[in-house]
Amino acid sequence: MINLCLSLADSSAAVLEEKMARYAGQVPYIEARLDYLSEPIIPAVPDGQGTDFIATCRPVREGGRYQGEEQARLQLLEKASRSGFTWVDLEHDVEEAPSFPAETRILRSQHCFDHFPEDLPALFEGLQQAGGDLFKMALSIRTTRELTFLLKWVESLDSRTPFIVLGMEDLGQPSRLLGAFLGNFWTYVAEDEHSKVAPGQLTLEQADQRYQLPRWKSPPAIYGVLGNPVAHSLSPRIHNQLFQYHQLEKVYLPFLLDDAEIWLDYVKQSSLPFSGFSVTLPFKTDVVKWVDHRGSPVDSINTLVKRDAAWEGLNSDYDGFLKALQSRLSLKGKTALVLGNGGVAHTVVKALMDQGVEVTVVGRNPEKAARFSQLYDCPHILFSDLPVSAQICVNTTPIGQHPDTQASPLKKDQMEFDVVYDLVYSPENTRLLDLARSQGAEIISGMEMFVEQAALQFEAWTGLSADREMVREMIRGNS
């Protein structure tokens, strides 16, 4: 079972005390951040709720808010240990600890904010030598290379040594999720998005409901989305709800990366049961050369599936994109403008040309647009060349997606199309579609493609059929 530790912080001791009482019994551990208090008052610890409380008074030097005298800080921790707190968080550089009660458990912690340590094992050994019952290291993660180095090292740790090792910042968040499966004594969570006391921290709802961390007694099959950014992605909510609906021993996690190949090389070496991934911008073409088998009709992959020891790359975007169009019109002999030349544009252009559509690609950068069009032996123009008429227009750019919902890649007087298909799905009704509708064009929302490609991914991973309407309602409910 994975333990959660809820970090609570407030400037008011009364509010902190109320929160401790409210959450007691809901999680096995609660950390009270005394360094956030405006006055050094120890909050009352609730009795008999099955929750252990940790007193933390983090000094500025370790990333906290306490700015007073060191002796007074240690005295505050000692007072907490005699007021019902089971644990005391003591920094690595505290050489003379207060006289805590014999039953007090010591969490020794060290935070590295400015750089990734050159010798992580030696640093951890030094932390252990400082003495304690549990050893915590929190490191700022600024690259995927640092993230994978950290995870590989955590996999090598002796399970007999109680530890918490995590990467901070957004790029470090995967270590908080995976650390739960790699032996971390507990996983820190916050009340909500506005109550986080550390960069990259999960919320209680995410850990408990979306990823169901307390449920897992051993690591489930691990899936996830690889991209940059991924914070906006609805895929973790959708696929976890599908896994839970079908009662599958699987979990789907977000993986923010700056290098997909480094991450996937780690995946192949890891002892964790990685089983499949969604691949989104900007990595859809990067992963093509990494897979063992390619089942995609185009040099772009949005789905990775592990079959036995081999990884197969698929493209559910291809069929997902075509289904909505083919349900409305026959494509052979039609003309189309494709806006953009990023990862998904490869899929769109190939799919259209395979159906006998004459495609023209529209880009902003002349060199990039030219290189892209040469791959498919089709013409290209620049946005500055518009308007150009065609029967179909497909927007593959992110322009108009949340939060910049009033943006559009085209102006009203550039709408000379019968059908406009915007692959942006959040919001479902984009500014581009509004403009197209006002000009009398038939519109297709990116919701249709997103629903279909997500359902196809689920089917590739599980062999089960996904209810498309259920997926659609999940997306609408979480948008």
KALINVEN-V498854 format. One line per field, one symbol per residue. ss: DSSP state (~ for helix, > for strand, _ for the rest). phi: phi as a letter, one per 40 degrees, with the letter a starting at -180 (. if undefined). psi: psi as a letter, one per 20 degrees, with the letter a starting at -180 (. if undefined). A space follows every 50 residues. Layout:
# KALINVEN-V498854
ss=???
phi=???
psi=???
This chain:
# KALINVEN-V498854
ss=___>>>>>____~~~~~~~~~~~>__>_>>>>>~~~______________ _>>>>>__>~~~___>___~~~~~~~~~~~~_____>>>>>_________ ____>>>>>>>>_______~~~~~~~~~~____>>>>>>>___~~~~~~~ ~~~~~~______>>>>>>_~~~~~~~~~~_______>>>>__~~~_____ _>>~~~~~~~__~~~_____>>>>>>>_______~~~~~~~~~~~____> >>>>>>___~~~~~~~~~~____>>>>>>______~~~~___>>______ __>>>>>__>>>>>_~~~~~~~~~~~________>>>>>___~~~~~~~~ ~~~~___>>>>>>__~~~~~~~~~~~__>>>>~~~______>>>>_____ ___________~~~____>>>>________~~~~~~~~___>>>>~~~~~ ~~~~~~~~~~~~_____~~~~~~~~~~~_
phi=.ccbbccbaacbcccccccdcccdgcbcbbcbccccccbcbccccccfbg bcbbcbbccdcbgcbcbcccccccccccccccbhccbbcbcccccbcccc ddcccbccbabbccacccbcdcccccccccgibabbbbbcbbaccccccc ccccccccccccabbaccgcccddccccdccbhdcabcbbdaccbcbacg cccccccccccfdccccacccbbibbaacbdcccddccccccdcccfcca bbbcbcbbacccccccdcccccccbiacbbdbbccccdccccbbbccbca bbbbbcbfbbbbbbbccdccccdccccbaccdgcbabbchacdccdcccc cccccgccbbcbbbcdcccccccccbfbcbbbdccccbcacbbbcbccch cdcccccacbcdcbcbbcbbbbccbbccbccdcdcccccgccbbccdccc cccccccdcccbgbcccccccccccccbc
psi=pppqoopppqiphggggggghgipihqhqpponhiiqhqmppqppqqkjj pqppppnprhhjjaipjaqgghghhghgghhjkiphqpopqhjohnqrnq qhipppopqppohirpqhngghghhhghhhqriqpppppppiqhggghgg ghghhiqpiiopropqprrgiihhhgghhhijjphrppqrgahijpjqpi qqrgggggggilgihphrprpprrppanrihipighgghhhgghhjlqmq qpqpnpqiohggghhgghiqiqmpiqqqpaqkjhhhigihqhqokpjqlp pjppppocjqppprnihghhghgggiihqphpirqqpooqkbghhggggg gghhjkpopppprhoggghggghhhjlqqqrqhiiqqpqrhpppojrjpi rpimiiqqiqrhjjnmqhppooipiorhnrhghgggghjjqqqpqihggg gghgghgghhhhjqppohhggghgghhi.
